């Protein structure tokens, strides 16, 4: 599939028109069809990076290429022509035989104006469970005013159910109940909101408070100015993000190496702009 990348690069004008840009933006162009907005995550921890491609058409079908384990496809949400779309996911490799053997071949129905998070979950190795495949979430964003909002998604197949506590520091006393309790594999929480400030996720096996499986601090972000737009983070009001809970990589596999489980947070919606478009 790599032989087609130079062709796709030539279609930069279509890619720019299809890109959703800041969430809430609209694509322009006289020939732009109704668009859905798609982003892709690789949560398969036992194989190569992946290439996510629409194989029914090239225009308004930006591929996500060489996405590593715990990675997001470059560009975030991208505009895809709405309707029934044929998708394949391939292992990313320089070996033609390897990269021609797809992992997923499926059809997605995309609704115009909707935002979709597509997560590649499970294991690719034969005989491993759960088996890899695409998990499609239709995203609905909360309204925030002077706060931040965040949710948790568990994509770690060997972690079991987890409790996630959101605290200002890694050392303060835990709340009486988890912020997100008993979250199993492919469990999506609702968004919660809190005042902007320091934020740490502390993750435990469900029903326990010691030891922590891992602790992850969320970056503060950068406030906007009249000459620069804000960068989303825990301290910037208007930020909406997802915290994904990942397993460690499978030992001895060719996946990008992570020796411990962890949280990676992904911006769902940037804070409001502070400069003119």
Secondary structure as a PSIPRED ss2 file (coil, helix, strand):
# PSIPRED VFORMAT (PSIPRED V4.0)

   1 X C   1.000  0.000  0.000
   2 X H   0.000  1.000  0.000
   3 X H   0.000  1.000  0.000
   4 X H   0.000  1.000  0.000
   5 X H   0.000  1.000  0.000
   6 X H   0.000  1.000  0.000
   7 X H   0.000  1.000  0.000
   8 X H   0.000  1.000  0.000
   9 X H   0.000  1.000  0.000
  10 X H   0.000  1.000  0.000
  11 X C   1.000  0.000  0.000
  12 X H   0.000  1.000  0.000
  13 X H   0.000  1.000  0.000
  14 X H   0.000  1.000  0.000
  15 X H   0.000  1.000  0.000
  16 X H   0.000  1.000  0.000
  17 X H   0.000  1.000  0.000
  18 X H   0.000  1.000  0.000
  19 X E   0.000  0.000  1.000
  20 X C   1.000  0.000  0.000
  21 X C   1.000  0.000  0.000
  22 X C   1.000  0.000  0.000
  23 X C   1.000  0.000  0.000
  24 X C   1.000  0.000  0.000
  25 X C   1.000  0.000  0.000
  26 X C   1.000  0.000  0.000
  27 X C   1.000  0.000  0.000
  28 X C   1.000  0.000  0.000
  29 X C   1.000  0.000  0.000
  30 X C   1.000  0.000  0.000
  31 X C   1.000  0.000  0.000
  32 X C   1.000  0.000  0.000
  33 X C   1.000  0.000  0.000
  34 X C   1.000  0.000  0.000
  35 X E   0.000  0.000  1.000
  36 X E   0.000  0.000  1.000
  37 X E   0.000  0.000  1.000
  38 X E   0.000  0.000  1.000
  39 X E   0.000  0.000  1.000
  40 X E   0.000  0.000  1.000
  41 X E   0.000  0.000  1.000
  42 X E   0.000  0.000  1.000
  43 X C   1.000  0.000  0.000
  44 X C   1.000  0.000  0.000
  45 X C   1.000  0.000  0.000
  46 X C   1.000  0.000  0.000
  47 X C   1.000  0.000  0.000
  48 X C   1.000  0.000  0.000
  49 X C   1.000  0.000  0.000
  50 X E   0.000  0.000  1.000
  51 X E   0.000  0.000  1.000
  52 X E   0.000  0.000  1.000
  53 X E   0.000  0.000  1.000
  54 X E   0.000  0.000  1.000
  55 X C   1.000  0.000  0.000
  56 X C   1.000  0.000  0.000
  57 X C   1.000  0.000  0.000
  58 X C   1.000  0.000  0.000
  59 X C   1.000  0.000  0.000
  60 X C   1.000  0.000  0.000
  61 X E   0.000  0.000  1.000
  62 X C   1.000  0.000  0.000
  63 X C   1.000  0.000  0.000
  64 X E   0.000  0.000  1.000
  65 X E   0.000  0.000  1.000
  66 X E   0.000  0.000  1.000
  67 X E   0.000  0.000  1.000
  68 X C   1.000  0.000  0.000
  69 X C   1.000  0.000  0.000
  70 X C   1.000  0.000  0.000
  71 X E   0.000  0.000  1.000
  72 X E   0.000  0.000  1.000
  73 X C   1.000  0.000  0.000
  74 X C   1.000  0.000  0.000
  75 X C   1.000  0.000  0.000
  76 X C   1.000  0.000  0.000
  77 X C   1.000  0.000  0.000
  78 X E   0.000  0.000  1.000
  79 X E   0.000  0.000  1.000
  80 X E   0.000  0.000  1.000
  81 X E   0.000  0.000  1.000
  82 X C   1.000  0.000  0.000
  83 X E   0.000  0.000  1.000
  84 X E   0.000  0.000  1.000
  85 X E   0.000  0.000  1.000
  86 X E   0.000  0.000  1.000
  87 X E   0.000  0.000  1.000
  88 X E   0.000  0.000  1.000
  89 X E   0.000  0.000  1.000
  90 X E   0.000  0.000  1.000
  91 X E   0.000  0.000  1.000
  92 X C   1.000  0.000  0.000
  93 X C   1.000  0.000  0.000
  94 X C   1.000  0.000  0.000
  95 X C   1.000  0.000  0.000
  96 X H   0.000  1.000  0.000
  97 X H   0.000  1.000  0.000
  98 X H   0.000  1.000  0.000
  99 X H   0.000  1.000  0.000
 100 X C   1.000  0.000  0.000
 101 X C   1.000  0.000  0.000
 102 X E   0.000  0.000  1.000
 103 X E   0.000  0.000  1.000
 104 X E   0.000  0.000  1.000
 105 X E   0.000  0.000  1.000
 106 X E   0.000  0.000  1.000
 107 X E   0.000  0.000  1.000
 108 X E   0.000  0.000  1.000
 109 X E   0.000  0.000  1.000
 110 X E   0.000  0.000  1.000
 111 X C   1.000  0.000  0.000
 112 X C   1.000  0.000  0.000
 113 X C   1.000  0.000  0.000
 114 X C   1.000  0.000  0.000
 115 X E   0.000  0.000  1.000
 116 X E   0.000  0.000  1.000
 117 X E   0.000  0.000  1.000
 118 X E   0.000  0.000  1.000
 119 X E   0.000  0.000  1.000
 120 X E   0.000  0.000  1.000
 121 X E   0.000  0.000  1.000
 122 X C   1.000  0.000  0.000
 123 X E   0.000  0.000  1.000
 124 X C   1.000  0.000  0.000
 125 X C   1.000  0.000  0.000
 126 X C   1.000  0.000  0.000
 127 X C   1.000  0.000  0.000
 128 X C   1.000  0.000  0.000
 129 X C   1.000  0.000  0.000
 130 X C   1.000  0.000  0.000
 131 X E   0.000  0.000  1.000
 132 X C   1.000  0.000  0.000
 133 X E   0.000  0.000  1.000
 134 X E   0.000  0.000  1.000
 135 X E   0.000  0.000  1.000
 136 X E   0.000  0.000  1.000
 137 X E   0.000  0.000  1.000
 138 X E   0.000  0.000  1.000
 139 X E   0.000  0.000  1.000
 140 X C   1.000  0.000  0.000
 141 X C   1.000  0.000  0.000
 142 X C   1.000  0.000  0.000
 143 X C   1.000  0.000  0.000
 144 X C   1.000  0.000  0.000
 145 X C   1.000  0.000  0.000
 146 X C   1.000  0.000  0.000
 147 X E   0.000  0.000  1.000
 148 X E   0.000  0.000  1.000
 149 X E   0.000  0.000  1.000
 150 X E   0.000  0.000  1.000
 151 X E   0.000  0.000  1.000
 152 X E   0.000  0.000  1.000
 153 X E   0.000  0.000  1.000
 154 X E   0.000  0.000  1.000
 155 X C   1.000  0.000  0.000
 156 X C   1.000  0.000  0.000
 157 X C   1.000  0.000  0.000
 158 X C   1.000  0.000  0.000
 159 X C   1.000  0.000  0.000
 160 X C   1.000  0.000  0.000
 161 X C   1.000  0.000  0.000
 162 X E   0.000  0.000  1.000
 163 X E   0.000  0.000  1.000
 164 X E   0.000  0.000  1.000
 165 X E   0.000  0.000  1.000
 166 X E   0.000  0.000  1.000
 167 X E   0.000  0.000  1.000
 168 X C   1.000  0.000  0.000
 169 X C   1.000  0.000  0.000
 170 X C   1.000  0.000  0.000
 171 X C   1.000  0.000  0.000
 172 X C   1.000  0.000  0.000
 173 X C   1.000  0.000  0.000
 174 X C   1.000  0.000  0.000
 175 X C   1.000  0.000  0.000
 176 X C   1.000  0.000  0.000
 177 X C   1.000  0.000  0.000
 178 X C   1.000  0.000  0.000
 179 X C   1.000  0.000  0.000
 180 X E   0.000  0.000  1.000
 181 X E   0.000  0.000  1.000
 182 X E   0.000  0.000  1.000
 183 X E   0.000  0.000  1.000
 184 X C   1.000  0.000  0.000
 185 X C   1.000  0.000  0.000
 186 X C   1.000  0.000  0.000
 187 X E   0.000  0.000  1.000
 188 X E   0.000  0.000  1.000
 189 X C   1.000  0.000  0.000
 190 X C   1.000  0.000  0.000
 191 X C   1.000  0.000  0.000
 192 X E   0.000  0.000  1.000
 193 X E   0.000  0.000  1.000
 194 X E   0.000  0.000  1.000
 195 X E   0.000  0.000  1.000
 196 X C   1.000  0.000  0.000
 197 X C   1.000  0.000  0.000
 198 X C   1.000  0.000  0.000
 199 X C   1.000  0.000  0.000
 200 X E   0.000  0.000  1.000
 201 X E   0.000  0.000  1.000
 202 X E   0.000  0.000  1.000
 203 X E   0.000  0.000  1.000
 204 X E   0.000  0.000  1.000
 205 X E   0.000  0.000  1.000
 206 X C   1.000  0.000  0.000
 207 X C   1.000  0.000  0.000
 208 X C   1.000  0.000  0.000
 209 X C   1.000  0.000  0.000
 210 X C   1.000  0.000  0.000
 211 X C   1.000  0.000  0.000
 212 X C   1.000  0.000  0.000
 213 X C   1.000  0.000  0.000
 214 X E   0.000  0.000  1.000
 215 X E   0.000  0.000  1.000
 216 X E   0.000  0.000  1.000
 217 X E   0.000  0.000  1.000
 218 X C   1.000  0.000  0.000
 219 X C   1.000  0.000  0.000
 220 X C   1.000  0.000  0.000
 221 X C   1.000  0.000  0.000
 222 X E   0.000  0.000  1.000
 223 X C   1.000  0.000  0.000
 224 X C   1.000  0.000  0.000
 225 X C   1.000  0.000  0.000
 226 X C   1.000  0.000  0.000
 227 X C   1.000  0.000  0.000
 228 X C   1.000  0.000  0.000
 229 X C   1.000  0.000  0.000
 230 X C   1.000  0.000  0.000
 231 X E   0.000  0.000  1.000
 232 X C   1.000  0.000  0.000
 233 X C   1.000  0.000  0.000
 234 X C   1.000  0.000  0.000
 235 X C   1.000  0.000  0.000
 236 X C   1.000  0.000  0.000
 237 X C   1.000  0.000  0.000
 238 X C   1.000  0.000  0.000
 239 X C   1.000  0.000  0.000
 240 X E   0.000  0.000  1.000
 241 X E   0.000  0.000  1.000
 242 X E   0.000  0.000  1.000
 243 X E   0.000  0.000  1.000
 244 X E   0.000  0.000  1.000
 245 X E   0.000  0.000  1.000
 246 X E   0.000  0.000  1.000
 247 X C   1.000  0.000  0.000
 248 X C   1.000  0.000  0.000
 249 X C   1.000  0.000  0.000
 250 X C   1.000  0.000  0.000
 251 X C   1.000  0.000  0.000
 252 X C   1.000  0.000  0.000
 253 X C   1.000  0.000  0.000
 254 X C   1.000  0.000  0.000
 255 X C   1.000  0.000  0.000
 256 X C   1.000  0.000  0.000
 257 X C   1.000  0.000  0.000
 258 X C   1.000  0.000  0.000
 259 X C   1.000  0.000  0.000
 260 X C   1.000  0.000  0.000
 261 X C   1.000  0.000  0.000
 262 X E   0.000  0.000  1.000
 263 X E   0.000  0.000  1.000
 264 X E   0.000  0.000  1.000
 265 X E   0.000  0.000  1.000
 266 X E   0.000  0.000  1.000
 267 X E   0.000  0.000  1.000
 268 X E   0.000  0.000  1.000
 269 X E   0.000  0.000  1.000
 270 X C   1.000  0.000  0.000
 271 X C   1.000  0.000  0.000
 272 X C   1.000  0.000  0.000
 273 X C   1.000  0.000  0.000
 274 X C   1.000  0.000  0.000
 275 X C   1.000  0.000  0.000
 276 X C   1.000  0.000  0.000
 277 X C   1.000  0.000  0.000
